[in-house]
Amino acid sequence: MMHEQIKRELKESMMAKDAVRTTVIRGLLTAFTNELVAQKRKPDEQLNDEEVLKVITRSVKQRKDSIEQFTKGGREDLADEEKAELVHLEKYLPELMSEEAIREKAIAKKAELGIDDKAKMGMLMGAIMKDLAGQADGMVVKKVVEELF
C-alpha cells in the first residue's frame, strides 16, 4: 500500500538528511491523517491507494498554484522552494497521459455524448475528467476540450 510505503520513506529521508523530501513526506502524512479525520475514520487507519493518490494530486495542484502566485508576486525564492517540493510529490503520481492521447479520448467522448454545442463544453469536460481520473492533468484536458470547439 502506498500509505505504508510513504511512511517507510519518511525514515529513509530522515536518515539521508534530505530536508526537502522529509518536509514533503511529513506534509503528506499529515494530509493523510486529515483525510481520515474528514472521512470520520480513526487517524491511525490507512488510506487505500486511490485515496492516497487523490490527496497527493490535491497537494500537487496546491504547489502548482503556489508557484504561479509566487512567480506573479516576484518571489522566485518561494517559488523555487515549491518547485523542489513538487518534484518529490510528482514521483508518487502515475505517469500522465500525453496531450495526443487525451485528444483521442476527448474526440471519442464528444462523439459518444453527441455534444456539438459550445455551451455543453463543461459537461464534456466533466465526463472526460471522470473517465481519466488521475491519468490526465486537468489543465491539459481543458486546453484540448477548448480546441475541439
Residue, then its C-alpha position, 0 to 999 in steps of 0.5 A: m500500500m502506498h500509505e505504508q510505503i510513504k511512511r517507510e520513506l519518511k525514515e529513509s529521508m530522515m536518515a539521508k538528511d534530505a530536508v526537502r523530501t522529509t518536509v514533503i513526506r511529513g506534509l503528506l502524512t499529515a494530509f493523510t491523517n486529515e483525510l481520515v479525520a474528514q472521512k470520520r475514520k480513526p487517524d491511525e487507519q490507512l488510506n487505500d491507494e486511490e485515496v492516497l493518490k487523490v490527496i497527493t494530486r490535491s497537494v500537487k495542484q496546491r504547489k502548482d498554484s503556489i508557484e504561479q502566485f509566487t512567480k506573479g508576486g516576484r518571489e522566485d525564492l518561494a517559488d523555487e522552494e515549491k518547485a523542489e517540493l513538487v518534484h518529490l510529490e510528482k514521483y508518487l503520481p502515475e505517469l500522465m497521459s500525453e496531450e495526443a492521447i487525451r485528444e483521442k479520448a476527448i474526440a471519442k467522448k464528444a462523439e459518444l455524448g453527441i455534444d456539438d454545442k459550445a455551451k455543453m463544453g463543461m459537461l464534456m469536460g466533466a465526463i472526460m475528467k471522470d473517465l481519466a481520473g488521475q491519468a490526465d492533468g486537468m489543465v491539459v484536458k481543458k486546453v484540448v476540450e477548448e480546441l475541439f470547439 
